[in-house]
């Protein structure tokens, strides 16, 4: 993202609350029960980690849950302890700063903001705690003053999206596929660009229907009804595979695929969403674009634990196993060699994947 567009997107976002383990139960993909919260049971003497979730919080079966997987691994491997802060709509920028500041003041040595919306707040808080290491998933530095204790952990989403675009095109029987984005911003357009490029590499004459749930309101990432409406519109136009990059709204895309009937597919994002889908949804989830937020979260904590803290911009691409595609369900097994062939060409540099549509 450009800094200006990212700042505009951040200004629209609000995060609130903390203590995600206290809300919801463990049924049907809602927030995990407190008994499963590693931060309530960890008692080690290693680093203390503060994890501030993006909108939707832990239990979103996607972006935030992936960060939690990395946190859990780090806690167990490095004998660490941790604290969490959950995100929600409606709070002032100062609340994000307070969340990070509270982590630091209460002894956190490693603090990670999950989502680019934490870029400004980290930029303000980090200078006050020079001995604390901060990381921002999908983050950016909003000014020209370099923060020596901040790492911006980004991903080549376009590369992973290219691979699932290949899968969509090769599995499509109608010659039309779809893409549903949560919000029409530069970050999500990377997903669209890669997906379209991969689909057209596999089938140059493929048609790609594109829809965004919101133009600028980040509520588009938490609107399953909006996701379902957007995907249904694309299925009605003849698409038989629809890929979403819409966070929690993706569950609506899956429901739309179920309603569209046999032979209609959805593609998940960030995590292997087949694993958390309902029984009705699973037969319709072709694959998922894996964005290894867990890898970035774990690697950042490890770098601090090893006294080699990552700083500045870090990009997790195909070569670094930062993005990829899922094979759960076995629905892409027959075309895996084709997908992996494109993967090898991207890693070698033979294929340059676009980042804008």
C-alpha positions in Angstrom: 0.0 0.0 0.0 1.0 3.6 -0.5 1.3 5.4 2.8 -1.4 7.9 2.0 -4.0 5.2 1.1 -3.0 3.2 4.1 -3.4 6.1 6.4 -6.8 6.8 5.0 -7.8 3.2 5.6 -6.5 3.2 9.1 -8.4 6.4 9.9 -11.6 4.5 9.1 -10.8 1.6 11.4 -11.6 1.3 15.1 -10.5 -1.4 17.5 -11.7 -2.0 21.0 -11.7 -4.1 24.1 -9.3 -6.8 25.4 -9.4 -10.3 26.8 -10.8 -12.2 23.8 -10.9 -15.4 25.7 -13.7 -14.1 28.0 -16.3 -13.7 25.2 -18.1 -16.6 23.5 -17.8 -20.3 23.8 -16.1 -23.0 21.9 -19.0 -24.1 19.7 -19.2 -24.0 16.0 -16.3 -21.7 15.3 -17.1 -18.9 17.8 -14.4 -17.6 20.0 -12.3 -20.2 21.7 -13.2 -21.0 25.3 -11.0 -19.6 28.1 -9.7 -23.1 28.8 -8.0 -23.1 25.4 -6.4 -19.7 25.9 -2.6 -20.3 26.1 -2.2 -16.8 27.8 -4.2 -18.0 30.8 -2.1 -21.1 31.4 1.5 -20.1 30.4 3.8 -19.6 33.4 7.2 -19.7 31.8 10.1 -17.3 32.5 10.8 -16.5 28.9 9.8 -13.4 26.9 6.4 -11.8 27.6 4.4 -11.3 24.4 1.6 -8.8 23.9 -0.7 -9.6 20.9 -3.2 -7.0 19.8 -5.8 -8.5 17.4 -7.4 -6.9 14.4 -11.1 -6.3 14.0 -13.0 -9.6 14.6 -10.5 -10.8 17.3 -9.5 -14.3 18.0 -12.1 -16.8 16.7 -12.4 -15.3 13.2 -11.2 -18.6 11.6 -8.8 -16.5 9.5 -6.3 -13.7 10.0 -6.4 -13.3 13.8 -6.6 -17.0 14.5 -3.5 -17.5 12.4 -1.6 -15.0 14.5 -2.8 -16.9 17.6 -1.3 -20.1 16.2 2.1 -18.4 15.9 1.7 -17.0 19.4 0.9 -20.4 20.8 3.9 -22.0 19.2 6.2 -19.2 20.4 4.9 -19.5 24.0 5.4 -23.2 24.1 8.8 -23.2 22.4 10.4 -20.2 24.3 8.7 -20.8 27.7 7.1 -17.5 27.3 4.0 -15.8 28.7 1.5 -13.6 26.9 -1.3 -11.1 27.1 -4.0 -10.4 24.4 -6.1 -7.5 23.3 -9.2 -8.0 21.2 -10.3 -5.6 18.4 -13.8 -4.3 17.7 -15.4 -1.5 15.9 -15.9 2.0 17.3 -12.9 3.1 19.4 -10.7 6.1 19.1 -7.1 5.9 17.9 -6.0 6.7 21.5 -7.5 3.3 22.6 -5.1 1.4 20.3 -2.2 3.4 21.7 -3.4 2.7 25.3 -3.6 -1.0 24.5 0.0 -1.2 23.3 1.2 1.1 26.1 -0.5 -1.1 28.7 1.2 -4.1 27.3 4.6 -2.4 27.6 4.0 -0.9 31.0 3.1 -4.3 32.3 6.3 -6.0 31.2 5.7 -7.1 27.6 9.1 -7.3 25.8 7.6 -8.3 22.4 4.4 -6.6 21.1 2.7 -7.4 17.9 -0.2 -5.5 16.3 -2.2 -7.7 14.0 -3.2 -5.6 11.0 -2.0 -2.4 9.4 -4.4 -0.3 11.6 -1.8 -0.5 14.3 0.8 1.2 12.3 0.1 4.7 13.6 -0.3 3.7 17.2 2.9 1.7 17.2 4.7 4.7 15.6 3.6 6.8 18.6 4.2 4.3 21.4 7.4 2.6 20.3 9.7 5.6 20.8 8.6 5.7 24.5 9.8 2.1 25.0 13.1 1.7 23.2 13.8 -1.7 24.9 10.5 -3.2 23.8 10.3 -4.8 20.3 7.3 -4.0 18.2 6.0 -5.8 15.1 3.0 -4.8 12.9 1.4 -7.4 10.6 0.8 -5.7 7.2 2.3 -2.6 8.8 3.9 0.5 7.4 6.0 3.4 8.8 3.7 6.5 8.5 6.5 9.1 8.7 10.1 9.6 7.8 11.4 9.0 11.4 12.8 5.5 11.5 11.8 3.4 14.5 14.7 1.2 15.4 12.6 -1.1 17.5 9.8 -1.8 15.0 9.4 -4.5 12.3 6.8 -4.2 9.6 5.8 -7.8 8.7 4.3 -7.9 5.2 3.3 -10.6 2.7 3.3 -11.2 -1.0 -0.5 -11.8 -1.0 -0.5 -11.5 -4.8 1.7 -14.5 -5.2 -0.5 -16.8 -3.1 -3.6 -15.4 -4.8 -2.0 -16.2 -8.2 -1.8 -19.9 -7.3 -5.5 -20.1 -6.2 -6.4 -18.2 -9.4 -4.8 -21.0 -11.4 -6.8 -23.5 -9.4 -10.0 -21.5 -10.0 -9.5 -21.3 -13.7 -8.6 -24.9 -14.1 -11.5 -26.1 -12.1 -14.1 -23.8 -13.7 -16.4 -25.4 -16.2 -18.4 -22.2 -17.0 -15.4 -20.1 -18.0 -16.4 -17.5 -15.4 -15.0 -17.1 -11.9 -15.4 -14.4 -9.2 -13.6 -12.4 -6.5 -15.1 -10.8 -3.5 -13.0 -8.2 -1.5 -14.0 -6.9 1.9 -12.9 -3.3 1.3 -11.7 -1.7 -1.9 -8.3 -0.6 -0.7 -4.7 -1.2 -2.0 -4.0 -4.2 0.2 -7.1 -6.1 -0.9 -6.5 -5.1 -4.5 -3.2 -7.1 -4.3 -5.3 -10.2 -3.8 -7.5 -9.4 -6.7 -4.5 -8.6 -9.0 -2.8 -11.9 -8.2 -5.9 -14.0 -8.5 -6.8 -12.5 -11.9 -3.3 -12.9 -13.2 -3.1 -16.6 -12.1 -6.5 -17.4 -13.7 -5.6 -15.8 -17.0 -2.2 -17.5 -17.0 -4.0 -20.8 -16.8 -6.9 -19.8 -19.1 -6.3 -16.6 -21.0 -10.0 -16.3 -22.0 -11.4 -16.8 -18.4 -13.8 -14.1 -17.2 -13.4 -12.7 -13.7 -16.3 -11.0 -12.0 -15.1 -8.6 -9.2 -17.2 -7.2 -6.3 -16.3 -5.4 -3.1 -18.5 -5.4 -0.1 -17.5 -1.8 1.0 -15.6 0.9 -0.8 -13.9 2.3 2.2 -15.7 1.2 5.4 -13.7 -1.5 7.1 -16.9 -3.1 8.3 -16.7 -4.9 5.0 -14.4 -7.4 6.8 -17.1 -8.3 9.3 -20.2 -8.6 7.2 -21.2 -12.2 6.3 -24.5 -11.0 4.9 -22.7 -8.6 2.6 -20.2 -11.4 1.6 -23.1 -13.7 0.7 -24.9 -11.0 -1.3 -21.7 -10.2 -3.3 -20.9 -13.9 -4.0 -24.5 -14.7 -4.9 -24.5 -11.9 -7.5 -21.4 -13.5 -9.0 -22.8 -17.0 -9.0 -25.9 -15.6 -10.7 -23.7 -14.1 -13.4 -22.3 -17.6 -14.2 -19.3 -17.9 -11.9 -18.7 -21.3 -10.6 -15.7 -20.5 -8.4 -15.5 -17.4 -6.1 -12.4 -16.4 -4.1 -12.8 -14.1 -1.1 -10.4 -11.7 0.6 -12.9 -10.4 3.1 -12.0 -11.6 6.6 -15.1 -12.6 8.6 -17.4 -11.8 5.7 -16.0 -14.9 4.0 -18.4 -17.2 5.8 -21.2 -15.6 3.8 -19.3 -16.4 0.6 -19.1 -20.0 1.7 -22.9 -20.0 2.4 -23.5 -18.6 -1.1 -21.6 -21.4 -2.7 -23.7 -23.9 -0.7 -26.9 -22.3 -1.9 -25.6 -22.2 -5.5 -25.5 -25.9 -5.5 -23.3 -28.8 -6.7 -20.3 -27.8 -8.8 -20.1 -24.4 -7.2 -16.9 -23.6 -5.3 -15.6 -21.0 -2.9 -11.9 -20.3 -2.1 -10.9 -19.3 1.4 -8.1 -16.9 2.6 -5.4 -16.5 5.2 -6.0 -19.8 7.0 -6.9 -23.3 5.7 -10.6 -22.5 6.0 -11.7 -26.0 5.0 -10.6 -27.0 8.5 -13.0 -24.6 10.3 -15.9 -24.7 7.8 -19.3 -26.3 8.6 -20.2 -29.7 7.3 -22.4 -28.1 4.6 -19.6 -25.8 3.5 -16.7 -28.2 3.3 -17.7 -29.9 0.0 -17.7 -26.4 -1.6 -14.3 -25.1 -0.4 -11.9 -25.7 -3.3 -8.8 -24.5 -1.5 -7.6 -21.5 0.5 -4.9 -19.0 -0.1 -2.6 -19.3 2.9 -1.2 -16.1 4.4 1.2 -17.3 7.0 0.5 -14.8 9.7 1.4 -17.6 12.1 4.9 -17.8 10.6 5.5 -14.1 10.8 4.3 -13.9 14.4 6.4 -16.8 15.5 9.5 -15.6 13.5 9.3 -12.2 15.1 9.1 -13.6 18.6 12.0 -15.9 17.8 14.1 -13.1 16.5 13.7 -11.2 19.8 14.3 -14.4 21.9 17.5 -14.9 19.9 18.6 -11.3 20.5 18.4 -10.7 16.8 15.2 -8.7 16.7 13.8 -8.1 13.2 13.4 -4.4 12.3 12.1 -2.4 9.3 10.3 -4.1 6.4 10.1 -7.9 6.2 8.3 -9.6 3.3 7.0 -13.2 3.5 6.6 -14.5 0.0 6.5 -17.9 -1.7 10.2 -18.4 -1.3 10.0 -17.8 2.4 6.9 -20.0 2.8 4.9 -16.9 3.7 2.0 -17.6 1.3 0.7 -20.7 -0.4 -2.4 -22.7 -1.0 -4.2 -25.4 1.0 -4.9 -29.0 -0.2 -7.4 -30.0 2.5 -10.4 -31.9 1.0 -8.3 -33.2 -1.9 -10.2 -31.1 -4.4 -7.0 -29.7 -6.1 -4.9 -32.9 -5.9 -5.4 -33.5 -9.6 -4.0 -30.1 -10.6 -1.4 -29.7 -7.8 1.4 -30.3 -10.2 0.2 -27.5 -12.4 -0.1 -25.1 -9.5 3.3 -26.1 -8.2 4.8 -25.4 -11.6 3.6 -21.9 -11.5 4.8 -21.6 -7.9 8.3 -22.6 -9.1 8.3 -20.0 -11.9 7.3 -17.3 -9.4 10.0 -18.2 -7.0 12.6 -18.3 -9.8 11.5 -14.9 -11.0 10.3 -16.2 -14.4 6.8 -14.9 -13.5 6.4 -11.5 -12.0 3.0 -11.2 -10.3 1.3 -7.8 -10.5 0.2 -6.1 -7.3 -2.5 -3.9 -8.8 -5.5 -5.0 -11.0 
